[in-house]
Amino acid sequence: MSAPLVVSIPHRLGREEAVRRLKTGLTRAATNVPMLKVDEERWDGDRMVFRVRAMGQAASGHVDVAEDHVTVEVVLPWLLQRFAEVAQAAIKSRGNLLLTKKS
């Protein structure tokens, strides 16, 4: 089994607002990536468990929301590991967009 891909994204929203934004974020973000399909998205308090599919391969993980940061942990299958750096950059970029305060 491979090591998980872990991304930490700081924010200044507080836990409640970050959760609210993220609850609509994964599915909406996936619509912008044609090769990505969300198979499962389930919230349990401040943790979202998800399963996605890309290029026919399933990846799973979770998002933990804290007061000042969000941690995304994804386990990529062997065939998708070569895209780990791209996935990490995309997660960080989209996460920052969702979690940036709007003036």
Biopython code that builds the backbone (N, CA, C, O; Angstrom):
import numpy as np
from Bio.PDB.StructureBuilder import StructureBuilder

atoms = [
    (1, "MET", "N", (0.844, -1.188, 0.000)),
    (1, "MET", "CA", (0.000, 0.000, 0.000)),
    (1, "MET", "C", (0.886, 1.246, 0.000)),
    (1, "MET", "O", (1.922, 1.276, 0.663)),
    (2, "SER", "N", (0.482, 2.251, -0.729)),
    (2, "SER", "CA", (1.291, 3.453, -0.858)),
    (2, "SER", "C", (1.040, 4.411, 0.303)),
    (2, "SER", "O", (0.022, 4.333, 0.991)),
    (3, "ALA", "N", (1.989, 5.308, 0.499)),
    (3, "ALA", "CA", (1.829, 6.345, 1.511)),
    (3, "ALA", "C", (0.788, 7.342, 1.023)),
    (3, "ALA", "O", (0.720, 7.632, -0.171)),
    (4, "PRO", "N", (-0.016, 7.863, 1.928)),
    (4, "PRO", "CA", (-1.041, 8.817, 1.502)),
    (4, "PRO", "C", (-0.432, 10.154, 1.091)),
    (4, "PRO", "O", (0.644, 10.538, 1.550)),
    (5, "LEU", "N", (-1.139, 10.839, 0.229)),
    (5, "LEU", "CA", (-0.808, 12.197, -0.167)),
    (5, "LEU", "C", (-1.500, 13.105, 0.844)),
    (5, "LEU", "O", (-2.719, 13.035, 0.999)),
    (6, "VAL", "N", (-0.749, 13.951, 1.531)),
    (6, "VAL", "CA", (-1.315, 14.813, 2.572)),
    (6, "VAL", "C", (-1.067, 16.270, 2.194)),
    (6, "VAL", "O", (0.055, 16.665, 1.879)),
    (7, "VAL", "N", (-2.145, 17.062, 2.232)),
    (7, "VAL", "CA", (-2.059, 18.486, 1.923)),
    (7, "VAL", "C", (-2.715, 19.253, 3.061)),
    (7, "VAL", "O", (-3.846, 18.956, 3.446)),
    (8, "SER", "N", (-2.008, 20.233, 3.596)),
    (8, "SER", "CA", (-2.561, 21.092, 4.639)),
    (8, "SER", "C", (-2.789, 22.475, 4.045)),
    (8, "SER", "O", (-1.901, 23.053, 3.418)),
    (9, "ILE", "N", (-3.996, 22.994, 4.252)),
    (9, "ILE", "CA", (-4.369, 24.292, 3.687)),
    (9, "ILE", "C", (-4.797, 25.211, 4.830)),
    (9, "ILE", "O", (-5.820, 24.959, 5.467)),
    (10, "PRO", "N", (-4.038, 26.267, 5.099)),
    (10, "PRO", "CA", (-4.419, 27.192, 6.169)),
    (10, "PRO", "C", (-5.614, 28.048, 5.746)),
    (10, "PRO", "O", (-5.823, 28.307, 4.561)),
    (11, "HIS", "N", (-6.387, 28.478, 6.735)),
    (11, "HIS", "CA", (-7.498, 29.397, 6.469)),
    (11, "HIS", "C", (-7.757, 30.248, 7.704)),
    (11, "HIS", "O", (-7.239, 29.970, 8.785)),
    (12, "ARG", "N", (-8.569, 31.292, 7.527)),
    (12, "ARG", "CA", (-8.919, 32.189, 8.634)),
    (12, "ARG", "C", (-10.427, 32.286, 8.795)),
    (12, "ARG", "O", (-10.943, 33.292, 9.283)),
    (13, "LEU", "N", (-11.124, 31.248, 8.390)),
    (13, "LEU", "CA", (-12.587, 31.294, 8.366)),
    (13, "LEU", "C", (-13.237, 30.801, 9.649)),
    (13, "LEU", "O", (-14.394, 31.123, 9.920)),
    (14, "GLY", "N", (-12.524, 30.040, 10.426)),
    (14, "GLY", "CA", (-13.154, 29.320, 11.527)),
    (14, "GLY", "C", (-13.693, 28.001, 10.995)),
    (14, "GLY", "O", (-13.947, 27.854, 9.800)),
    (15, "ARG", "N", (-13.860, 27.057, 11.891)),
    (15, "ARG", "CA", (-14.260, 25.698, 11.505)),
    (15, "ARG", "C", (-15.628, 25.662, 10.820)),
    (15, "ARG", "O", (-15.782, 25.034, 9.772)),
    (16, "GLU", "N", (-16.604, 26.324, 11.402)),
    (16, "GLU", "CA", (-17.981, 26.250, 10.882)),
    (16, "GLU", "C", (-18.089, 26.757, 9.442)),
    (16, "GLU", "O", (-18.711, 26.109, 8.601)),
    (17, "GLU", "N", (-17.487, 27.908, 9.161)),
    (17, "GLU", "CA", (-17.554, 28.476, 7.804)),
    (17, "GLU", "C", (-16.757, 27.629, 6.814)),
    (17, "GLU", "O", (-17.170, 27.463, 5.666)),
    (18, "ALA", "N", (-15.628, 27.099, 7.249)),
    (18, "ALA", "CA", (-14.831, 26.235, 6.366)),
    (18, "ALA", "C", (-15.622, 24.987, 5.987)),
    (18, "ALA", "O", (-15.624, 24.584, 4.824)),
    (19, "VAL", "N", (-16.295, 24.371, 6.961)),
    (19, "VAL", "CA", (-17.118, 23.186, 6.677)),
    (19, "VAL", "C", (-18.229, 23.548, 5.700)),
    (19, "VAL", "O", (-18.485, 22.811, 4.748)),
    (20, "ARG", "N", (-18.889, 24.679, 5.933)),
    (20, "ARG", "CA", (-19.987, 25.099, 5.050)),
    (20, "ARG", "C", (-19.500, 25.226, 3.606)),
    (20, "ARG", "O", (-20.165, 24.753, 2.685)),
    (21, "ARG", "N", (-18.368, 25.849, 3.410)),
    (21, "ARG", "CA", (-17.841, 26.027, 2.051)),
    (21, "ARG", "C", (-17.423, 24.701, 1.425)),
    (21, "ARG", "O", (-17.657, 24.469, 0.238)),
    (22, "LEU", "N", (-16.812, 23.840, 2.214)),
    (22, "LEU", "CA", (-16.341, 22.564, 1.678)),
    (22, "LEU", "C", (-17.479, 21.609, 1.350)),
    (22, "LEU", "O", (-17.330, 20.747, 0.483)),
    (23, "LYS", "N", (-18.613, 21.748, 2.028)),
    (23, "LYS", "CA", (-19.734, 20.836, 1.768)),
    (23, "LYS", "C", (-20.229, 20.933, 0.334)),
    (23, "LYS", "O", (-20.762, 19.962, -0.203)),
    (24, "THR", "N", (-20.062, 22.071, -0.282)),
    (24, "THR", "CA", (-20.458, 22.198, -1.691)),
    (24, "THR", "C", (-19.257, 22.127, -2.627)),
    (24, "THR", "O", (-19.418, 22.056, -3.845)),
    (25, "GLY", "N", (-18.069, 22.146, -2.065)),
    (25, "GLY", "CA", (-16.864, 22.294, -2.867)),
    (25, "GLY", "C", (-16.393, 21.104, -3.667)),
    (25, "GLY", "O", (-15.999, 21.275, -4.821)),
    (26, "LEU", "N", (-16.412, 19.886, -3.105)),
    (26, "LEU", "CA", (-15.830, 18.736, -3.800)),
    (26, "LEU", "C", (-16.584, 18.415, -5.078)),
    (26, "LEU", "O", (-15.979, 18.279, -6.142)),
    (27, "THR", "N", (-17.884, 18.294, -4.983)),
    (27, "THR", "CA", (-18.672, 17.962, -6.172)),
    (27, "THR", "C", (-18.558, 19.067, -7.212)),
    (27, "THR", "O", (-18.437, 18.791, -8.405)),
    (28, "ARG", "N", (-18.597, 20.319, -6.760)),
    (28, "ARG", "CA", (-18.485, 21.445, -7.692)),
    (28, "ARG", "C", (-17.106, 21.472, -8.347)),
    (28, "ARG", "O", (-16.997, 21.738, -9.544)),
    (29, "ALA", "N", (-16.060, 21.201, -7.584)),
    (29, "ALA", "CA", (-14.704, 21.178, -8.144)),
    (29, "ALA", "C", (-14.556, 20.050, -9.153)),
    (29, "ALA", "O", (-13.881, 20.209, -10.171)),
    (30, "ALA", "N", (-15.182, 18.915, -8.876)),
    (30, "ALA", "CA", (-15.080, 17.761, -9.776)),
    (30, "ALA", "C", (-15.737, 18.041, -11.124)),
    (30, "ALA", "O", (-15.324, 17.474, -12.135)),
    (31, "THR", "N", (-16.745, 18.899, -11.158)),
    (31, "THR", "CA", (-17.395, 19.204, -12.434)),
    (31, "THR", "C", (-16.454, 19.963, -13.365)),
    (31, "THR", "O", (-16.651, 19.960, -14.580)),
    (32, "ASN", "N", (-15.429, 20.616, -12.803)),
    (32, "ASN", "CA", (-14.452, 21.347, -13.615)),
    (32, "ASN", "C", (-13.324, 20.459, -14.126)),
    (32, "ASN", "O", (-12.501, 20.899, -14.928)),
    (33, "VAL", "N", (-13.283, 19.211, -13.665)),
    (33, "VAL", "CA", (-12.241, 18.270, -14.087)),
    (33, "VAL", "C", (-12.935, 17.088, -14.748)),
    (33, "VAL", "O", (-13.439, 16.207, -14.052)),
    (34, "PRO", "N", (-12.971, 17.051, -16.081)),
    (34, "PRO", "CA", (-13.745, 16.029, -16.794)),
    (34, "PRO", "C", (-13.383, 14.591, -16.437)),
    (34, "PRO", "O", (-14.243, 13.712, -16.488)),
    (35, "MET", "N", (-12.125, 14.335, -16.077)),
    (35, "MET", "CA", (-11.710, 12.961, -15.788)),
    (35, "MET", "C", (-12.018, 12.540, -14.352)),
    (35, "MET", "O", (-11.775, 11.391, -13.986)),
    (36, "LEU", "N", (-12.548, 13.448, -13.534)),
    (36, "LEU", "CA", (-12.777, 13.160, -12.117)),
    (36, "LEU", "C", (-14.260, 12.979, -11.831)),
    (36, "LEU", "O", (-15.085, 13.807, -12.217)),
    (37, "LYS", "N", (-14.587, 11.889, -11.151)),
    (37, "LYS", "CA", (-15.975, 11.610, -10.773)),
    (37, "LYS", "C", (-16.014, 11.317, -9.278)),
    (37, "LYS", "O", (-15.216, 10.525, -8.776)),
    (38, "VAL", "N", (-16.940, 11.953, -8.567)),
    (38, "VAL", "CA", (-17.098, 11.717, -7.131)),
    (38, "VAL", "C", (-18.030, 10.529, -6.941)),
    (38, "VAL", "O", (-19.198, 10.586, -7.327)),
    (39, "ASP", "N", (-17.516, 9.444, -6.342)),
    (39, "ASP", "CA", (-18.330, 8.258, -6.062)),
    (39, "ASP", "C", (-19.016, 8.359, -4.705)),
    (39, "ASP", "O", (-20.136, 7.876, -4.539)),
    (40, "GLU", "N", (-18.352, 8.982, -3.737)),
    (40, "GLU", "CA", (-18.918, 9.090, -2.385)),
    (40, "GLU", "C", (-18.389, 10.352, -1.728)),
    (40, "GLU", "O", (-17.224, 10.716, -1.888)),
    (41, "GLU", "N", (-19.265, 11.010, -0.990)),
    (41, "GLU", "CA", (-18.898, 12.173, -0.181)),
    (41, "GLU", "C", (-19.789, 12.123, 1.049)),
    (41, "GLU", "O", (-20.998, 12.333, 0.952)),
    (42, "ARG", "N", (-19.197, 11.845, 2.207)),
    (42, "ARG", "CA", (-19.980, 11.669, 3.435)),
    (42, "ARG", "C", (-19.349, 12.475, 4.566)),
    (42, "ARG", "O", (-18.152, 12.362, 4.832)),
    (43, "TRP", "N", (-20.158, 13.278, 5.215)),
    (43, "TRP", "CA", (-19.682, 14.097, 6.325)),
    (43, "TRP", "C", (-20.040, 13.450, 7.654)),
    (43, "TRP", "O", (-21.134, 12.914, 7.826)),
    (44, "ASP", "N", (-19.099, 13.509, 8.594)),
    (44, "ASP", "CA", (-19.315, 13.073, 9.976)),
    (44, "ASP", "C", (-18.672, 14.143, 10.854)),
    (44, "ASP", "O", (-17.477, 14.093, 11.145)),
    (45, "GLY", "N", (-19.474, 15.098, 11.264)),
    (45, "GLY", "CA", (-18.940, 16.226, 12.026)),
    (45, "GLY", "C", (-18.044, 17.081, 11.150)),
    (45, "GLY", "O", (-18.477, 17.597, 10.120)),
    (46, "ASP", "N", (-16.790, 17.227, 11.565)),
    (46, "ASP", "CA", (-15.832, 18.058, 10.834)),
    (46, "ASP", "C", (-14.941, 17.240, 9.905)),
    (46, "ASP", "O", (-13.897, 17.719, 9.461)),
    (47, "ARG", "N", (-15.347, 16.020, 9.614)),
    (47, "ARG", "CA", (-14.563, 15.151, 8.724)),
    (47, "ARG", "C", (-15.425, 14.720, 7.543)),
    (47, "ARG", "O", (-16.557, 14.265, 7.711)),
    (48, "MET", "N", (-14.866, 14.873, 6.345)),
    (48, "MET", "CA", (-15.521, 14.368, 5.149)),
    (48, "MET", "C", (-14.714, 13.175, 4.645)),
    (48, "MET", "O", (-13.498, 13.259, 4.471)),
    (49, "VAL", "N", (-15.403, 12.078, 4.417)),
    (49, "VAL", "CA", (-14.791, 10.896, 3.817)),
    (49, "VAL", "C", (-15.247, 10.875, 2.363)),
    (49, "VAL", "O", (-16.424, 11.092, 2.074)),
    (50, "PHE", "N", (-14.321, 10.616, 1.452)),
    (50, "PHE", "CA", (-14.694, 10.640, 0.042)),
    (50, "PHE", "C", (-14.020, 9.520, -0.732)),
    (50, "PHE", "O", (-12.995, 8.968, -0.329)),
    (51, "ARG", "N", (-14.637, 9.215, -1.849)),
    (51, "ARG", "CA", (-14.080, 8.274, -2.824)),
    (51, "ARG", "C", (-14.293, 8.903, -4.190)),
    (51, "ARG", "O", (-15.409, 9.292, -4.535)),
    (52, "VAL", "N", (-13.229, 9.001, -4.961)),
    (52, "VAL", "CA", (-13.311, 9.575, -6.302)),
    (52, "VAL", "C", (-12.719, 8.594, -7.301)),
    (52, "VAL", "O", (-12.014, 7.654, -6.934)),
    (53, "ARG", "N", (-13.017, 8.830, -8.558)),
    (53, "ARG", "CA", (-12.504, 7.981, -9.633)),
    (53, "ARG", "C", (-11.912, 8.898, -10.705)),
    (53, "ARG", "O", (-12.526, 9.881, -11.121)),
    (54, "ALA", "N", (-10.700, 8.546, -11.137)),
    (54, "ALA", "CA", (-10.033, 9.289, -12.205)),
    (54, "ALA", "C", (-9.346, 8.286, -13.114)),
    (54, "ALA", "O", (-8.628, 7.402, -12.647)),
    (55, "MET", "N", (-9.565, 8.422, -14.389)),
    (55, "MET", "CA", (-8.958, 7.525, -15.380)),
    (55, "MET", "C", (-9.237, 6.058, -15.048)),
    (55, "MET", "O", (-8.381, 5.193, -15.234)),
    (56, "GLY", "N", (-10.446, 5.795, -14.554)),
    (56, "GLY", "CA", (-10.841, 4.426, -14.243)),
    (56, "GLY", "C", (-10.277, 3.885, -12.944)),
    (56, "GLY", "O", (-10.515, 2.725, -12.611)),
    (57, "GLN", "N", (-9.536, 4.696, -12.203)),
    (57, "GLN", "CA", (-8.916, 4.260, -10.952)),
    (57, "GLN", "C", (-9.600, 4.945, -9.771)),
    (57, "GLN", "O", (-9.898, 6.138, -9.832)),
    (58, "ALA", "N", (-9.849, 4.194, -8.699)),
    (58, "ALA", "CA", (-10.490, 4.747, -7.507)),
    (58, "ALA", "C", (-9.440, 5.228, -6.515)),
    (58, "ALA", "O", (-8.426, 4.567, -6.293)),
    (59, "ALA", "N", (-9.697, 6.380, -5.929)),
    (59, "ALA", "CA", (-8.860, 6.925, -4.860)),
    (59, "ALA", "C", (-9.790, 7.286, -3.713)),
    (59, "ALA", "O", (-10.929, 7.695, -3.937)),
    (60, "SER", "N", (-9.310, 7.137, -2.498)),
    (60, "SER", "CA", (-10.144, 7.466, -1.345)),
    (60, "SER", "C", (-9.348, 8.309, -0.369)),
    (60, "SER", "O", (-8.118, 8.337, -0.395)),
    (61, "GLY", "N", (-10.078, 8.990, 0.488)),
    (61, "GLY", "CA", (-9.400, 9.812, 1.471)),
    (61, "GLY", "C", (-10.376, 10.503, 2.386)),
    (61, "GLY", "O", (-11.560, 10.168, 2.435)),
    (62, "HIS", "N", (-9.861, 11.473, 3.108)),
    (62, "HIS", "CA", (-10.707, 12.251, 4.000)),
    (62, "HIS", "C", (-10.167, 13.674, 4.129)),
    (62, "HIS", "O", (-9.005, 13.959, 3.841)),
    (63, "VAL", "N", (-11.057, 14.543, 4.571)),
    (63, "VAL", "CA", (-10.733, 15.941, 4.820)),
    (63, "VAL", "C", (-11.086, 16.216, 6.274)),
    (63, "VAL", "O", (-12.221, 15.993, 6.693)),
    (64, "ASP", "N", (-10.121, 16.697, 7.039)),
    (64, "ASP", "CA", (-10.362, 17.091, 8.427)),
    (64, "ASP", "C", (-10.302, 18.608, 8.506)),
    (64, "ASP", "O", (-9.331, 19.225, 8.069)),
    (65, "VAL", "N", (-11.355, 19.206, 9.072)),
    (65, "VAL", "CA", (-11.441, 20.657, 9.167)),
    (65, "VAL", "C", (-11.146, 21.086, 10.600)),
    (65, "VAL", "O", (-11.821, 20.664, 11.539)),
    (66, "ALA", "N", (-10.134, 21.926, 10.753)),
    (66, "ALA", "CA", (-9.788, 22.504, 12.047)),
    (66, "ALA", "C", (-10.128, 23.993, 12.020)),
    (66, "ALA", "O", (-10.529, 24.526, 10.986)),
    (67, "GLU", "N", (-9.968, 24.645, 13.143)),
    (67, "GLU", "CA", (-10.307, 26.060, 13.264)),
    (67, "GLU", "C", (-9.503, 26.940, 12.301)),
    (67, "GLU", "O", (-10.012, 27.949, 11.813)),
    (68, "ASP", "N", (-8.243, 26.560, 12.025)),
    (68, "ASP", "CA", (-7.384, 27.419, 11.209)),
    (68, "ASP", "C", (-6.713, 26.720, 10.026)),
    (68, "ASP", "O", (-5.880, 27.318, 9.345)),
    (69, "HIS", "N", (-7.068, 25.470, 9.780)),
    (69, "HIS", "CA", (-6.519, 24.767, 8.620)),
    (69, "HIS", "C", (-7.387, 23.560, 8.264)),
    (69, "HIS", "O", (-8.202, 23.089, 9.057)),
    (70, "VAL", "N", (-7.181, 23.090, 7.053)),
    (70, "VAL", "CA", (-7.857, 21.889, 6.564)),
    (70, "VAL", "C", (-6.762, 20.917, 6.145)),
    (70, "VAL", "O", (-5.798, 21.306, 5.486)),
    (71, "THR", "N", (-6.913, 19.658, 6.526)),
    (71, "THR", "CA", (-5.964, 18.632, 6.106)),
    (71, "THR", "C", (-6.678, 17.659, 5.183)),
    (71, "THR", "O", (-7.700, 17.078, 5.549)),
    (72, "VAL", "N", (-6.136, 17.485, 3.990)),
    (72, "VAL", "CA", (-6.674, 16.548, 3.006)),
    (72, "VAL", "C", (-5.691, 15.387, 2.909)),
    (72, "VAL", "O", (-4.495, 15.585, 2.694)),
    (73, "GLU", "N", (-6.211, 14.178, 3.070)),
    (73, "GLU", "CA", (-5.377, 12.983, 2.953)),
    (73, "GLU", "C", (-6.011, 12.063, 1.923)),
    (73, "GLU", "O", (-7.174, 11.681, 2.053)),
    (74, "VAL", "N", (-5.239, 11.706, 0.893)),
    (74, "VAL", "CA", (-5.742, 10.877, -0.203)),
    (74, "VAL", "C", (-4.787, 9.711, -0.426)),
    (74, "VAL", "O", (-3.570, 9.891, -0.467)),
    (75, "VAL", "N", (-5.347, 8.523, -0.569)),
    (75, "VAL", "CA", (-4.552, 7.353, -0.932)),
    (75, "VAL", "C", (-4.770, 7.111, -2.420)),
    (75, "VAL", "O", (-5.874, 6.783, -2.855)),
    (76, "LEU", "N", (-3.705, 7.275, -3.186)),
    (76, "LEU", "CA", (-3.778, 7.097, -4.637)),
    (76, "LEU", "C", (-3.391, 5.673, -5.007)),
    (76, "LEU", "O", (-2.433, 5.132, -4.455)),
    (77, "PRO", "N", (-4.118, 5.063, -5.928)),
    (77, "PRO", "CA", (-3.713, 3.741, -6.410)),
    (77, "PRO", "C", (-2.401, 3.859, -7.191)),
    (77, "PRO", "O", (-2.016, 4.943, -7.629)),
    (78, "TRP", "N", (-1.748, 2.751, -7.349)),
    (78, "TRP", "CA", (-0.441, 2.705, -7.991)),
    (78, "TRP", "C", (-0.420, 3.449, -9.327)),
    (78, "TRP", "O", (0.516, 4.201, -9.598)),
    (79, "LEU", "N", (-1.434, 3.248, -10.158)),
    (79, "LEU", "CA", (-1.440, 3.871, -11.488)),
    (79, "LEU", "C", (-1.565, 5.396, -11.449)),
    (79, "LEU", "O", (-1.171, 6.075, -12.397)),
    (80, "LEU", "N", (-2.110, 5.934, -10.358)),
    (80, "LEU", "CA", (-2.267, 7.386, -10.263)),
    (80, "LEU", "C", (-1.141, 8.053, -9.478)),
    (80, "LEU", "O", (-1.080, 9.281, -9.417)),
    (81, "GLN", "N", (-0.258, 7.274, -8.883)),
    (81, "GLN", "CA", (0.809, 7.857, -8.069)),
    (81, "GLN", "C", (1.730, 8.770, -8.869)),
    (81, "GLN", "O", (2.294, 9.715, -8.316)),
    (82, "ARG", "N", (1.888, 8.504, -10.147)),
    (82, "ARG", "CA", (2.753, 9.360, -10.966)),
    (82, "ARG", "C", (2.184, 10.771, -11.094)),
    (82, "ARG", "O", (2.905, 11.697, -11.466)),
    (83, "PHE", "N", (0.894, 10.942, -10.787)),
    (83, "PHE", "CA", (0.259, 12.255, -10.859)),
    (83, "PHE", "C", (0.136, 12.910, -9.486)),
    (83, "PHE", "O", (-0.595, 13.889, -9.335)),
    (84, "ALA", "N", (0.841, 12.383, -8.483)),
    (84, "ALA", "CA", (0.716, 12.873, -7.108)),
    (84, "ALA", "C", (1.054, 14.359, -6.991)),
    (84, "ALA", "O", (0.345, 15.098, -6.308)),
    (85, "GLU", "N", (2.117, 14.802, -7.640)),
    (85, "GLU", "CA", (2.495, 16.218, -7.548)),
    (85, "GLU", "C", (1.441, 17.116, -8.180)),
    (85, "GLU", "O", (1.129, 18.185, -7.654)),
    (86, "VAL", "N", (0.897, 16.681, -9.303)),
    (86, "VAL", "CA", (-0.159, 17.446, -9.970)),
    (86, "VAL", "C", (-1.405, 17.482, -9.084)),
    (86, "VAL", "O", (-2.032, 18.531, -8.933)),
    (87, "ALA", "N", (-1.761, 16.336, -8.500)),
    (87, "ALA", "CA", (-2.925, 16.262, -7.612)),
    (87, "ALA", "C", (-2.725, 17.156, -6.396)),
    (87, "ALA", "O", (-3.647, 17.862, -5.986)),
    (88, "GLN", "N", (-1.536, 17.132, -5.820)),
    (88, "GLN", "CA", (-1.242, 17.948, -4.646)),
    (88, "GLN", "C", (-1.399, 19.435, -4.966)),
    (88, "GLN", "O", (-2.001, 20.176, -4.189)),
    (89, "ALA", "N", (-0.865, 19.869, -6.094)),
    (89, "ALA", "CA", (-0.980, 21.275, -6.499)),
    (89, "ALA", "C", (-2.437, 21.655, -6.751)),
    (89, "ALA", "O", (-2.867, 22.744, -6.370)),
    (90, "ALA", "N", (-3.203, 20.763, -7.392)),
    (90, "ALA", "CA", (-4.617, 21.041, -7.680)),
    (90, "ALA", "C", (-5.428, 21.126, -6.394)),
    (90, "ALA", "O", (-6.267, 22.015, -6.247)),
    (91, "ILE", "N", (-5.184, 20.206, -5.457)),
    (91, "ILE", "CA", (-5.903, 20.221, -4.174)),
    (91, "ILE", "C", (-5.612, 21.523, -3.438)),
    (91, "ILE", "O", (-6.528, 22.169, -2.928)),
    (92, "LYS", "N", (-4.350, 21.905, -3.383)),
    (92, "LYS", "CA", (-3.967, 23.133, -2.677)),
    (92, "LYS", "C", (-4.584, 24.365, -3.350)),
    (92, "LYS", "O", (-5.090, 25.256, -2.668)),
    (93, "SER", "N", (-4.543, 24.414, -4.674)),
    (93, "SER", "CA", (-5.086, 25.551, -5.409)),
    (93, "SER", "C", (-6.596, 25.684, -5.218)),
    (93, "SER", "O", (-7.091, 26.762, -4.888)),
    (94, "ARG", "N", (-7.323, 24.592, -5.427)),
    (94, "ARG", "CA", (-8.784, 24.637, -5.291)),
    (94, "ARG", "C", (-9.196, 24.847, -3.839)),
    (94, "ARG", "O", (-10.179, 25.532, -3.556)),
    (95, "GLY", "N", (-8.444, 24.257, -2.929)),
    (95, "GLY", "CA", (-8.717, 24.463, -1.507)),
    (95, "GLY", "C", (-8.548, 25.916, -1.116)),
    (95, "GLY", "O", (-9.374, 26.469, -0.389)),
    (96, "ASN", "N", (-7.482, 26.537, -1.594)),
    (96, "ASN", "CA", (-7.267, 27.958, -1.305)),
    (96, "ASN", "C", (-8.390, 28.817, -1.872)),
    (96, "ASN", "O", (-8.825, 29.771, -1.227)),
    (97, "LEU", "N", (-8.861, 28.489, -3.068)),
    (97, "LEU", "CA", (-9.974, 29.244, -3.656)),
    (97, "LEU", "C", (-11.226, 29.141, -2.790)),
    (97, "LEU", "O", (-11.910, 30.137, -2.553)),
    (98, "LEU", "N", (-11.521, 27.931, -2.321)),
    (98, "LEU", "CA", (-12.714, 27.728, -1.497)),
    (98, "LEU", "C", (-12.600, 28.395, -0.130)),
    (98, "LEU", "O", (-13.592, 28.875, 0.418)),
    (99, "LEU", "N", (-11.394, 28.423, 0.414)),
    (99, "LEU", "CA", (-11.217, 28.844, 1.801)),
    (99, "LEU", "C", (-10.693, 30.268, 1.961)),
    (99, "LEU", "O", (-10.399, 30.699, 3.076)),
    (100, "THR", "N", (-10.573, 30.998, 0.856)),
    (100, "THR", "CA", (-10.121, 32.383, 0.943)),
    (100, "THR", "C", (-11.312, 33.267, 1.263)),
    (100, "THR", "O", (-12.377, 33.146, 0.658)),
    (101, "LYS", "N", (-11.114, 34.153, 2.221)),
    (101, "LYS", "CA", (-12.195, 35.076, 2.578)),
    (101, "LYS", "C", (-12.515, 35.972, 1.398)),
    (101, "LYS", "O", (-11.622, 36.492, 0.728)),
    (102, "LYS", "N", (-13.789, 36.139, 1.160)),
    (102, "LYS", "CA", (-14.224, 37.059, 0.109)),
    (102, "LYS", "C", (-14.506, 38.405, 0.762)),
    (102, "LYS", "O", (-15.167, 38.473, 1.799)),
    (103, "SER", "N", (-14.008, 39.462, 0.161)),
    (103, "SER", "CA", (-14.197, 40.809, 0.730)),
    (103, "SER", "C", (-15.592, 41.309, 0.479)),
    (103, "SER", "O", (-15.932, 42.421, 0.885)),
]
sb = StructureBuilder()
sb.init_structure("model")
sb.init_model(0)
sb.init_chain("A")
sb.init_seg("    ")
for serial, (resi, resn, name, xyz) in enumerate(atoms, 1):
    if name == "N":
        sb.init_residue(resn, " ", resi, " ")
    sb.init_atom(name, np.array(xyz, "f"), 0.0, 1.0, " ", f" {name:<3s}", serial, name[0])
structure = sb.get_structure()
